[in-house]
Amino acid sequence: MLREPVEISVDDHGRVELPLGLLAEAGIPPGAELVAFSNGDGRIVLRRAEDSIKDLIEKGHP
């Protein structure tokens, strides 16, 4: 079951704090290394670094 969206704020240093429940739901444990990129239209995507690397290898990107 997906949780309801949660509202978060960007602080004066550009940082955001994500609720542990949201991270757990996404399968991201505390201390995980993430890759972040803009997906346009005000969206930012966070991926586990290991998943991003695996995707690059499987797609044959240099």
PQR file with spaces between the fields and no chain letter, atoms N, CA, C, O and H, PARSE charges and radii, in Angstrom:
ATOM       1  N    MET     1       0.847   -1.175    0.000 -0.4000 1.5000
ATOM       2  CA   MET     1       0.000    0.000    0.000 -0.0000 2.0000
ATOM       3  C    MET     1       0.898    1.245    0.000  0.5500 1.7000
ATOM       4  O    MET     1       1.861    1.324    0.762 -0.5500 1.4000
ATOM       5  N    LEU     2       0.572    2.208   -0.859 -0.4000 1.5000
ATOM       6  CA   LEU     2       1.347    3.439   -0.921 -0.0000 2.0000
ATOM       7  C    LEU     2       0.829    4.436    0.100  0.5500 1.7000
ATOM       8  O    LEU     2      -0.373    4.544    0.342 -0.5500 1.4000
ATOM       9  H    LEU     2      -0.211    2.144   -1.478  0.4000 1.0000
ATOM      10  N    ARG     3       1.755    5.150    0.684 -0.4000 1.5000
ATOM      11  CA   ARG     3       1.399    6.168    1.666 -0.0000 2.0000
ATOM      12  C    ARG     3       0.861    7.406    0.957  0.5500 1.7000
ATOM      13  O    ARG     3       1.079    7.607   -0.238 -0.5500 1.4000
ATOM      14  H    ARG     3       2.732    5.062    0.488  0.4000 1.0000
ATOM      15  N    GLU     4       0.167    8.213    1.711 -0.4000 1.5000
ATOM      16  CA   GLU     4      -0.278    9.495    1.181 -0.0000 2.0000
ATOM      17  C    GLU     4       0.939   10.396    0.986  0.5500 1.7000
ATOM      18  O    GLU     4       1.917   10.268    1.722 -0.5500 1.4000
ATOM      19  H    GLU     4      -0.010    8.050    2.682  0.4000 1.0000
ATOM      20  N    PRO     5       0.899   11.297    0.019 -0.5600 1.5000
ATOM      21  CA   PRO     5       2.021   12.228   -0.156  0.2800 2.0000
ATOM      22  C    PRO     5       2.256   13.022    1.127  0.5500 1.7000
ATOM      23  O    PRO     5       1.318   13.335    1.860 -0.5500 1.4000
ATOM      24  N    VAL     6       3.514   13.340    1.380 -0.4000 1.5000
ATOM      25  CA   VAL     6       3.872   14.111    2.558 -0.0000 2.0000
ATOM      26  C    VAL     6       4.500   15.426    2.095  0.5500 1.7000
ATOM      27  O    VAL     6       5.293   15.444    1.154 -0.5500 1.4000
ATOM      28  H    VAL     6       4.275   13.085    0.784  0.4000 1.0000
ATOM      29  N    GLU     7       4.149   16.499    2.747 -0.4000 1.5000
ATOM      30  CA   GLU     7       4.695   17.807    2.381 -0.0000 2.0000
ATOM      31  C    GLU     7       5.987   18.036    3.162  0.5500 1.7000
ATOM      32  O    GLU     7       6.028   17.859    4.379 -0.5500 1.4000
ATOM      33  H    GLU     7       3.504   16.484    3.511  0.4000 1.0000
ATOM      34  N    ILE     8       7.031   18.427    2.452 -0.4000 1.5000
ATOM      35  CA   ILE     8       8.315   18.722    3.088 -0.0000 2.0000
ATOM      36  C    ILE     8       8.771   20.089    2.605  0.5500 1.7000
ATOM      37  O    ILE     8       8.244   20.611    1.622 -0.5500 1.4000
ATOM      38  H    ILE     8       6.998   18.570    1.463  0.4000 1.0000
ATOM      39  N    SER     9       9.741   20.667    3.284 -0.4000 1.5000
ATOM      40  CA   SER     9      10.243   21.994    2.937 -0.0000 2.0000
ATOM      41  C    SER     9      11.725   21.942    2.614  0.5500 1.7000
ATOM      42  O    SER     9      12.462   21.088    3.107 -0.5500 1.4000
ATOM      43  H    SER     9      10.170   20.243    4.082  0.4000 1.0000
ATOM      44  N    VAL    10      12.139   22.871    1.776 -0.4000 1.5000
ATOM      45  CA   VAL    10      13.556   23.060    1.476 -0.0000 2.0000
ATOM      46  C    VAL    10      14.049   24.140    2.425  0.5500 1.7000
ATOM      47  O    VAL    10      13.469   25.224    2.486 -0.5500 1.4000
ATOM      48  H    VAL    10      11.540   23.565    1.375  0.4000 1.0000
ATOM      49  N    ASP    11      15.137   23.850    3.180 -0.4000 1.5000
ATOM      50  CA   ASP    11      15.635   24.851    4.124 -0.0000 2.0000
ATOM      51  C    ASP    11      16.503   25.896    3.416  0.5500 1.7000
ATOM      52  O    ASP    11      16.699   25.825    2.202 -0.5500 1.4000
ATOM      53  H    ASP    11      15.609   22.970    3.130  0.4000 1.0000
ATOM      54  N    ASP    12      17.010   26.845    4.160 -0.4000 1.5000
ATOM      55  CA   ASP    12      17.798   27.949    3.595 -0.0000 2.0000
ATOM      56  C    ASP    12      19.091   27.488    2.928  0.5500 1.7000
ATOM      57  O    ASP    12      19.696   28.238    2.163 -0.5500 1.4000
ATOM      58  H    ASP    12      16.851   26.903    5.146  0.4000 1.0000
ATOM      59  N    HIS    13      19.518   26.251    3.216 -0.4000 1.5000
ATOM      60  CA   HIS    13      20.736   25.702    2.627 -0.0000 2.0000
ATOM      61  C    HIS    13      20.431   24.750    1.473  0.5500 1.7000
ATOM      62  O    HIS    13      21.335   24.099    0.950 -0.5500 1.4000
ATOM      63  H    HIS    13      19.026   25.642    3.837  0.4000 1.0000
ATOM      64  N    GLY    14      19.157   24.665    1.072 -0.4000 1.5000
ATOM      65  CA   GLY    14      18.757   23.799   -0.028 -0.0000 2.0000
ATOM      66  C    GLY    14      18.582   22.346    0.363  0.5500 1.7000
ATOM      67  O    GLY    14      18.518   21.477   -0.507 -0.5500 1.4000
ATOM      68  H    GLY    14      18.422   25.194    1.497  0.4000 1.0000
ATOM      69  N    ARG    15      18.503   22.066    1.647 -0.4000 1.5000
ATOM      70  CA   ARG    15      18.371   20.690    2.125 -0.0000 2.0000
ATOM      71  C    ARG    15      16.917   20.356    2.413  0.5500 1.7000
ATOM      72  O    ARG    15      16.114   21.220    2.766 -0.5500 1.4000
ATOM      73  H    ARG    15      18.555   22.772    2.353  0.4000 1.0000
ATOM      74  N    VAL    16      16.601   19.071    2.250 -0.4000 1.5000
ATOM      75  CA   VAL    16      15.281   18.560    2.618 -0.0000 2.0000
ATOM      76  C    VAL    16      15.484   17.347    3.511  0.5500 1.7000
ATOM      77  O    VAL    16      16.505   16.665    3.422 -0.5500 1.4000
ATOM      78  H    VAL    16      17.253   18.370    1.963  0.4000 1.0000
ATOM      79  N    GLU    17      14.525   17.085    4.355 -0.4000 1.5000
ATOM      80  CA   GLU    17      14.556   15.923    5.232 -0.0000 2.0000
ATOM      81  C    GLU    17      13.395   15.030    4.827  0.5500 1.7000
ATOM      82  O    GLU    17      12.242   15.463    4.822 -0.5500 1.4000
ATOM      83  H    GLU    17      13.696   17.639    4.427  0.4000 1.0000
ATOM      84  N    LEU    18      13.703   13.772    4.484 -0.4000 1.5000
ATOM      85  CA   LEU    18      12.664   12.838    4.060 -0.0000 2.0000
ATOM      86  C    LEU    18      12.275   11.940    5.232  0.5500 1.7000
ATOM      87  O    LEU    18      13.150   11.450    5.946 -0.5500 1.4000
ATOM      88  H    LEU    18      14.639   13.420    4.488  0.4000 1.0000
ATOM      89  N    PRO    19      10.989   11.720    5.439 -0.5600 1.5000
ATOM      90  CA   PRO    19      10.543   10.854    6.527  0.2800 2.0000
ATOM      91  C    PRO    19      11.057    9.422    6.340  0.5500 1.7000
ATOM      92  O    PRO    19      11.101    8.918    5.217 -0.5500 1.4000
ATOM      93  N    LEU    20      11.445    8.771    7.438 -0.4000 1.5000
ATOM      94  CA   LEU    20      11.943    7.403    7.375 -0.0000 2.0000
ATOM      95  C    LEU    20      10.920    6.459    6.747  0.5500 1.7000
ATOM      96  O    LEU    20      11.296    5.542    6.017 -0.5500 1.4000
ATOM      97  H    LEU    20      11.410    9.180    8.349  0.4000 1.0000
ATOM      98  N    GLY    21       9.643    6.670    7.018 -0.4000 1.5000
ATOM      99  CA   GLY    21       8.605    5.818    6.436 -0.0000 2.0000
ATOM     100  C    GLY    21       8.596    5.876    4.919  0.5500 1.7000
ATOM     101  O    GLY    21       8.401    4.858    4.255 -0.5500 1.4000
ATOM     102  H    GLY    21       9.337    7.415    7.611  0.4000 1.0000
ATOM     103  N    LEU    22       8.804    7.049    4.377 -0.4000 1.5000
ATOM     104  CA   LEU    22       8.846    7.225    2.930 -0.0000 2.0000
ATOM     105  C    LEU    22      10.058    6.506    2.342  0.5500 1.7000
ATOM     106  O    LEU    22       9.959    5.841    1.311 -0.5500 1.4000
ATOM     107  H    LEU    22       8.962    7.876    4.916  0.4000 1.0000
ATOM     108  N    LEU    23      11.204    6.648    3.010 -0.4000 1.5000
ATOM     109  CA   LEU    23      12.414    5.967    2.556 -0.0000 2.0000
ATOM     110  C    LEU    23      12.247    4.451    2.634  0.5500 1.7000
ATOM     111  O    LEU    23      12.631    3.733    1.710 -0.5500 1.4000
ATOM     112  H    LEU    23      11.285    7.189    3.848  0.4000 1.0000
ATOM     113  N    ALA    24      11.679    3.970    3.726 -0.4000 1.5000
ATOM     114  CA   ALA    24      11.469    2.532    3.893 -0.0000 2.0000
ATOM     115  C    ALA    24      10.546    1.992    2.810  0.5500 1.7000
ATOM     116  O    ALA    24      10.785    0.916    2.262 -0.5500 1.4000
ATOM     117  H    ALA    24      11.367    4.554    4.476  0.4000 1.0000
ATOM     118  N    GLU    25       9.504    2.732    2.507 -0.4000 1.5000
ATOM     119  CA   GLU    25       8.562    2.316    1.470 -0.0000 2.0000
ATOM     120  C    GLU    25       9.251    2.189    0.121  0.5500 1.7000
ATOM     121  O    GLU    25       8.899    1.326   -0.683 -0.5500 1.4000
ATOM     122  H    GLU    25       9.309    3.606    2.953  0.4000 1.0000
ATOM     123  N    ALA    26      10.238    3.054   -0.127 -0.4000 1.5000
ATOM     124  CA   ALA    26      10.987    3.031   -1.385 -0.0000 2.0000
ATOM     125  C    ALA    26      12.133    2.031   -1.353  0.5500 1.7000
ATOM     126  O    ALA    26      12.824    1.847   -2.355 -0.5500 1.4000
ATOM     127  H    ALA    26      10.523    3.756    0.526  0.4000 1.0000
ATOM     128  N    GLY    27      12.343    1.383   -0.208 -0.4000 1.5000
ATOM     129  CA   GLY    27      13.432    0.417   -0.100 -0.0000 2.0000
ATOM     130  C    GLY    27      14.789    1.069    0.043  0.5500 1.7000
ATOM     131  O    GLY    27      15.802    0.497   -0.359 -0.5500 1.4000
ATOM     132  H    GLY    27      11.783    1.532    0.607  0.4000 1.0000
ATOM     133  N    ILE    28      14.817    2.267    0.615 -0.4000 1.5000
ATOM     134  CA   ILE    28      16.068    3.006    0.798 -0.0000 2.0000
ATOM     135  C    ILE    28      16.387    3.051    2.288  0.5500 1.7000
ATOM     136  O    ILE    28      15.722    3.757    3.046 -0.5500 1.4000
ATOM     137  H    ILE    28      13.994    2.732    0.942  0.4000 1.0000
ATOM     138  N    PRO    29      17.403    2.300    2.710 -0.5600 1.5000
ATOM     139  CA   PRO    29      17.749    2.287    4.134  0.2800 2.0000
ATOM     140  C    PRO    29      18.555    3.521    4.529  0.5500 1.7000
ATOM     141  O    PRO    29      19.190    4.134    3.671 -0.5500 1.4000
ATOM     142  N    PRO    30      18.544    3.900    5.811 -0.5600 1.5000
ATOM     143  CA   PRO    30      19.389    5.003    6.263  0.2800 2.0000
ATOM     144  C    PRO    30      20.851    4.722    5.896  0.5500 1.7000
ATOM     145  O    PRO    30      21.327    3.596    6.040 -0.5500 1.4000
ATOM     146  N    GLY    31      21.542    5.733    5.432 -0.4000 1.5000
ATOM     147  CA   GLY    31      22.941    5.596    5.049 -0.0000 2.0000
ATOM     148  C    GLY    31      23.142    5.188    3.598  0.5500 1.7000
ATOM     149  O    GLY    31      24.282    5.122    3.139 -0.5500 1.4000
ATOM     150  H    GLY    31      21.156    6.648    5.315  0.4000 1.0000
ATOM     151  N    ALA    32      22.069    4.912    2.862 -0.4000 1.5000
ATOM     152  CA   ALA    32      22.192    4.509    1.460 -0.0000 2.0000
ATOM     153  C    ALA    32      22.742    5.667    0.631  0.5500 1.7000
ATOM     154  O    ALA    32      22.454    6.833    0.900 -0.5500 1.4000
ATOM     155  H    ALA    32      21.142    4.966    3.235  0.4000 1.0000
ATOM     156  N    GLU    33      23.536    5.327   -0.375 -0.4000 1.5000
ATOM     157  CA   GLU    33      24.023    6.339   -1.310 -0.0000 2.0000
ATOM     158  C    GLU    33      23.004    6.463   -2.431  0.5500 1.7000
ATOM     159  O    GLU    33      22.542    5.468   -2.988 -0.5500 1.4000
ATOM     160  H    GLU    33      23.770    4.379   -0.594  0.4000 1.0000
ATOM     161  N    LEU    34      22.662    7.714   -2.750 -0.4000 1.5000
ATOM     162  CA   LEU    34      21.648    7.987   -3.761 -0.0000 2.0000
ATOM     163  C    LEU    34      22.214    8.824   -4.890  0.5500 1.7000
ATOM     164  O    LEU    34      23.209    9.531   -4.727 -0.5500 1.4000
ATOM     165  H    LEU    34      23.038    8.522   -2.298  0.4000 1.0000
ATOM     166  N    VAL    35      21.558    8.730   -6.040 -0.4000 1.5000
ATOM     167  CA   VAL    35      21.835    9.592   -7.182 -0.0000 2.0000
ATOM     168  C    VAL    35      20.572   10.434   -7.363  0.5500 1.7000
ATOM     169  O    VAL    35      19.462    9.901   -7.352 -0.5500 1.4000
ATOM     170  H    VAL    35      20.750    8.156   -6.173  0.4000 1.0000
ATOM     171  N    ALA    36      20.739   11.743   -7.529 -0.4000 1.5000
ATOM     172  CA   ALA    36      19.595   12.639   -7.707 -0.0000 2.0000
ATOM     173  C    ALA    36      19.715   13.337   -9.057  0.5500 1.7000
ATOM     174  O    ALA    36      20.802   13.734   -9.474 -0.5500 1.4000
ATOM     175  H    ALA    36      21.641   12.176   -7.538  0.4000 1.0000
ATOM     176  N    PHE    37      18.574   13.478   -9.729 -0.4000 1.5000
ATOM     177  CA   PHE    37      18.561   14.241  -10.976 -0.0000 2.0000
ATOM     178  C    PHE    37      17.188   14.861  -11.168  0.5500 1.7000
ATOM     179  O    PHE    37      16.182   14.371  -10.655 -0.5500 1.4000
ATOM     180  H    PHE    37      17.691   13.155   -9.390  0.4000 1.0000
ATOM     181  N    SER    38      17.176   15.952  -11.921 -0.4000 1.5000
ATOM     182  CA   SER    38      15.929   16.637  -12.221 -0.0000 2.0000
ATOM     183  C    SER    38      15.238   15.915  -13.365  0.5500 1.7000
ATOM     184  O    SER    38      15.863   15.569  -14.368 -0.5500 1.4000
ATOM     185  H    SER    38      17.994   16.350  -12.338  0.4000 1.0000
ATOM     186  N    ASN    39      13.944   15.693  -13.201 -0.4000 1.5000
ATOM     187  CA   ASN    39      13.151   15.053  -14.244 -0.0000 2.0000
ATOM     188  C    ASN    39      12.212   16.069  -14.894  0.5500 1.7000
ATOM     189  O    ASN    39      11.261   15.698  -15.583 -0.5500 1.4000
ATOM     190  H    ASN    39      13.436   15.974  -12.386  0.4000 1.0000
ATOM     191  N    GLY    40      12.488   17.347  -14.667 -0.4000 1.5000
ATOM     192  CA   GLY    40      11.683   18.417  -15.254 -0.0000 2.0000
ATOM     193  C    GLY    40      10.373   18.641  -14.523  0.5500 1.7000
ATOM     194  O    GLY    40       9.987   17.858  -13.655 -0.5500 1.4000
ATOM     195  H    GLY    40      13.260   17.648  -14.107  0.4000 1.0000
ATOM     196  N    ASP    41       9.703   19.710  -14.881 -0.4000 1.5000
ATOM     197  CA   ASP    41       8.390   20.045  -14.313 -0.0000 2.0000
ATOM     198  C    ASP    41       8.363   20.039  -12.794  0.5500 1.7000
ATOM     199  O    ASP    41       7.368   19.636  -12.192 -0.5500 1.4000
ATOM     200  H    ASP    41      10.016   20.346  -15.586  0.4000 1.0000
ATOM     201  N    GLY    42       9.463   20.488  -12.161 -0.4000 1.5000
ATOM     202  CA   GLY    42       9.497   20.571  -10.710 -0.0000 2.0000
ATOM     203  C    GLY    42       9.719   19.252  -10.010  0.5500 1.7000
ATOM     204  O    GLY    42       9.518   19.160   -8.799 -0.5500 1.4000
ATOM     205  H    GLY    42      10.271   20.816  -12.650  0.4000 1.0000
ATOM     206  N    ARG    43      10.132   18.220  -10.743 -0.4000 1.5000
ATOM     207  CA   ARG    43      10.347   16.905  -10.147 -0.0000 2.0000
ATOM     208  C    ARG    43      11.830   16.610   -9.992  0.5500 1.7000
ATOM     209  O    ARG    43      12.632   16.931  -10.869 -0.5500 1.4000
ATOM     210  H    ARG    43      10.295   18.296  -11.727  0.4000 1.0000
ATOM     211  N    ILE    44      12.187   15.996   -8.871 -0.4000 1.5000
ATOM     212  CA   ILE    44      13.533   15.509   -8.619 -0.0000 2.0000
ATOM     213  C    ILE    44      13.414   14.023   -8.323  0.5500 1.7000
ATOM     214  O    ILE    44      12.589   13.612   -7.507 -0.5500 1.4000
ATOM     215  H    ILE    44      11.536   15.736   -8.158  0.4000 1.0000
ATOM     216  N    VAL    45      14.234   13.219   -8.982 -0.4000 1.5000
ATOM     217  CA   VAL    45      14.207   11.773   -8.817 -0.0000 2.0000
ATOM     218  C    VAL    45      15.401   11.354   -7.971  0.5500 1.7000
ATOM     219  O    VAL    45      16.523   11.797   -8.216 -0.5500 1.4000
ATOM     220  H    VAL    45      14.904   13.553   -9.645  0.4000 1.0000
ATOM     221  N    LEU    46      15.167   10.510   -6.984 -0.4000 1.5000
ATOM     222  CA   LEU    46      16.232    9.919   -6.185 -0.0000 2.0000
ATOM     223  C    LEU    46      16.267    8.433   -6.497  0.5500 1.7000
ATOM     224  O    LEU    46      15.232    7.767   -6.481 -0.5500 1.4000
ATOM     225  H    LEU    46      14.256   10.151   -6.785  0.4000 1.0000
ATOM     226  N    ARG    47      17.458    7.912   -6.781 -0.4000 1.5000
ATOM     227  CA   ARG    47      17.628    6.479   -7.037 -0.0000 2.0000
ATOM     228  C    ARG    47      18.767    5.964   -6.192  0.5500 1.7000
ATOM     229  O    ARG    47      19.718    6.695   -5.913 -0.5500 1.4000
ATOM     230  H    ARG    47      18.298    8.453   -6.794  0.4000 1.0000
ATOM     231  N    ARG    48      18.681    4.712   -5.781 -0.4000 1.5000
ATOM     232  CA   ARG    48      19.827    4.098   -5.116 -0.0000 2.0000
ATOM     233  C    ARG    48      20.970    4.085   -6.116  0.5500 1.7000
ATOM     234  O    ARG    48      20.778    3.717   -7.275 -0.5500 1.4000
ATOM     235  H    ARG    48      17.908    4.119   -6.008  0.4000 1.0000
ATOM     236  N    ALA    49      22.159    4.482   -5.678 -0.4000 1.5000
ATOM     237  CA   ALA    49      23.325    4.545   -6.571 -0.0000 2.0000
ATOM     238  C    ALA    49      23.568    3.185   -7.217  0.5500 1.7000
ATOM     239  O    ALA    49      23.874    3.108   -8.406 -0.5500 1.4000
ATOM     240  H    ALA    49      22.316    4.781   -4.737  0.4000 1.0000
ATOM     241  N    GLU    50      23.431    2.108   -6.437 -0.4000 1.5000
ATOM     242  CA   GLU    50      23.676    0.766   -6.980 -0.0000 2.0000
ATOM     243  C    GLU    50      22.716    0.427   -8.109  0.5500 1.7000
ATOM     244  O    GLU    50      23.103   -0.248   -9.062 -0.5500 1.4000
ATOM     245  H    GLU    50      23.182    2.170   -5.470  0.4000 1.0000
ATOM     246  N    ASP    51      21.460    0.888   -8.018 -0.4000 1.5000
ATOM     247  CA   ASP    51      20.484    0.630   -9.086 -0.0000 2.0000
ATOM     248  C    ASP    51      20.828    1.425  -10.341  0.5500 1.7000
ATOM     249  O    ASP    51      20.689    0.917  -11.453 -0.5500 1.4000
ATOM     250  H    ASP    51      21.146    1.436   -7.244  0.4000 1.0000
ATOM     251  N    SER    52      21.277    2.671  -10.170 -0.4000 1.5000
ATOM     252  CA   SER    52      21.647    3.498  -11.315 -0.0000 2.0000
ATOM     253  C    SER    52      22.832    2.904  -12.058  0.5500 1.7000
ATOM     254  O    SER    52      22.854    2.884  -13.289 -0.5500 1.4000
ATOM     255  H    SER    52      21.390    3.083   -9.267  0.4000 1.0000
ATOM     256  N    ILE    53      23.821    2.419  -11.308 -0.4000 1.5000
ATOM     257  CA   ILE    53      25.004    1.807  -11.923 -0.0000 2.0000
ATOM     258  C    ILE    53      24.599    0.538  -12.664  0.5500 1.7000
ATOM     259  O    ILE    53      25.052    0.295  -13.782 -0.5500 1.4000
ATOM     260  H    ILE    53      23.803    2.435  -10.309  0.4000 1.0000
ATOM     261  N    LYS    54      23.747   -0.267  -12.039 -0.4000 1.5000
ATOM     262  CA   LYS    54      23.282   -1.504  -12.673 -0.0000 2.0000
ATOM     263  C    LYS    54      22.544   -1.201  -13.976  0.5500 1.7000
ATOM     264  O    LYS    54      22.735   -1.902  -14.970 -0.5500 1.4000
ATOM     265  H    LYS    54      23.380   -0.069  -11.130  0.4000 1.0000
ATOM     266  N    ASP    55      21.700   -0.157  -13.984 -0.4000 1.5000
ATOM     267  CA   ASP    55      20.973    0.231  -15.197 -0.0000 2.0000
ATOM     268  C    ASP    55      21.943    0.620  -16.306  0.5500 1.7000
ATOM     269  O    ASP    55      21.750    0.240  -17.461 -0.5500 1.4000
ATOM     270  H    ASP    55      21.545    0.413  -13.177  0.4000 1.0000
ATOM     271  N    LEU    56      22.994    1.381  -15.959 -0.4000 1.5000
ATOM     272  CA   LEU    56      23.972    1.783  -16.970 -0.0000 2.0000
ATOM     273  C    LEU    56      24.693    0.580  -17.564  0.5500 1.7000
ATOM     274  O    LEU    56      24.916    0.526  -18.773 -0.5500 1.4000
ATOM     275  H    LEU    56      23.150    1.690  -15.021  0.4000 1.0000
ATOM     276  N    ILE    57      25.055   -0.373  -16.734 -0.4000 1.5000
ATOM     277  CA   ILE    57      25.756   -1.568  -17.207 -0.0000 2.0000
ATOM     278  C    ILE    57      24.853   -2.392  -18.115  0.5500 1.7000
ATOM     279  O    ILE    57      25.282   -2.852  -19.173 -0.5500 1.4000
ATOM     280  H    ILE    57      24.874   -0.329  -15.752  0.4000 1.0000
ATOM     281  N    GLU    58      23.601   -2.578  -17.702 -0.4000 1.5000
ATOM     282  CA   GLU    58      22.671   -3.388  -18.487 -0.0000 2.0000
ATOM     283  C    GLU    58      22.334   -2.762  -19.832  0.5500 1.7000
ATOM     284  O    GLU    58      22.083   -3.471  -20.806 -0.5500 1.4000
ATOM     285  H    GLU    58      23.252   -2.204  -16.843  0.4000 1.0000
ATOM     286  N    LYS    59      22.328   -1.422  -19.886 -0.4000 1.5000
ATOM     287  CA   LYS    59      22.003   -0.730  -21.136 -0.0000 2.0000
ATOM     288  C    LYS    59      23.232   -0.532  -22.015  0.5500 1.7000
ATOM     289  O    LYS    59      23.114   -0.071  -23.150 -0.5500 1.4000
ATOM     290  H    LYS    59      22.532   -0.846  -19.095  0.4000 1.0000
ATOM     291  N    GLY    60      24.415   -0.877  -21.498 -0.4000 1.5000
ATOM     292  CA   GLY    60      25.630   -0.797  -22.293 -0.0000 2.0000
ATOM     293  C    GLY    60      26.158    0.602  -22.515  0.5500 1.7000
ATOM     294  O    GLY    60      26.850    0.855  -23.502 -0.5500 1.4000
ATOM     295  H    GLY    60      24.510   -1.251  -20.575  0.4000 1.0000
ATOM     296  N    HIS    61      25.841    1.519  -21.606 -0.4000 1.5000
ATOM     297  CA   HIS    61      26.362    2.876  -21.724 -0.0000 2.0000
ATOM     298  C    HIS    61      27.824    2.886  -21.310  0.5500 1.7000
ATOM     299  O    HIS    61      28.231    2.135  -20.424 -0.5500 1.4000
ATOM     300  H    HIS    61      25.279    1.313  -20.805  0.4000 1.0000
ATOM     301  N    PRO    62      28.610    3.737  -21.952 -0.5600 1.5000
ATOM     302  CA   PRO    62      30.012    3.842  -21.566  0.2800 2.0000
ATOM     303  C    PRO    62      30.198    4.451  -20.204  0.5500 1.7000
ATOM     304  O    PRO    62      31.330    4.602  -19.744 -0.5500 1.4000
